C-alpha cells in the first residue's frame, strides 16, 4: 500500500504533535521546555493547548521509554516513532523517525518490536 503525506524536507510542525519533537523536548530541562513552548509556532498551524501536567506526562513517558510515538497526532492514518540521536557524550543532538500507515502493524505491535531491540 502506498501512502503519501505530501510533506517536504524542512516542513515545520508544532513540536508536541510530532514524535521527533517529543524526543527533542524530552531531552531538555523543564525550564527550557517551557521556554521553547512559549515561543510562537513557526509552522503556521494551530497549536493545541495542553495543560502543563499533560506536557510533563508526555515528556516523562518519552524519557522513560527512550523513544516517542505519534499515533495520528499529526495526521489521520499516520503513526510514527522516533528515537534520539546522541553524540559521543550522550547528548541528544537530533531525532530520527519512521512513519507508517495505521493499517500496518498496530500501536502495540510497534511498541513490542521496538522493545525487543532494547
Rosetta blueprint (number, residue, H / E / L):
1 X L
2 X L
3 X L
4 X L
5 X L
6 X L
7 X L
8 X L
9 X L
10 X L
11 X L
12 X L
13 X L
14 X L
15 X H
16 X H
17 X H
18 X L
19 X H
20 X H
21 X H
22 X H
23 X H
24 X H
25 X H
26 X H
27 X L
28 X L
29 X L
30 X H
31 X H
32 X H
33 X H
34 X H
35 X H
36 X H
37 X H
38 X H
39 X L
40 X L
41 X L
42 X L
43 X L
44 X L
45 X L
46 X L
47 X L
48 X L
49 X L
50 X L
51 X L
52 X H
53 X H
54 X H
55 X H
56 X H
57 X H
58 X H
59 X H
60 X H
61 X H
62 X H
63 X H
64 X H
65 X H
66 X L
67 X E
68 X E
69 X E
70 X E
71 X E
72 X L
73 X L
74 X L
75 X L
76 X L
77 X L
78 X E
79 X E
80 X E
81 X E
82 X E
83 X E
84 X E
85 X E
86 X E
87 X L
88 X L
89 X L
90 X L
91 X L
92 X E
93 X E
94 X E
95 X E
96 X E
97 X E
98 X E
99 X E
100 X E
101 X E
102 X L
103 X L
104 X L
105 X L
106 X L
107 X H
108 X H
109 X H
110 X H
111 X H
112 X H
113 X H
114 X H
115 X H
116 X L
117 X L
118 X L
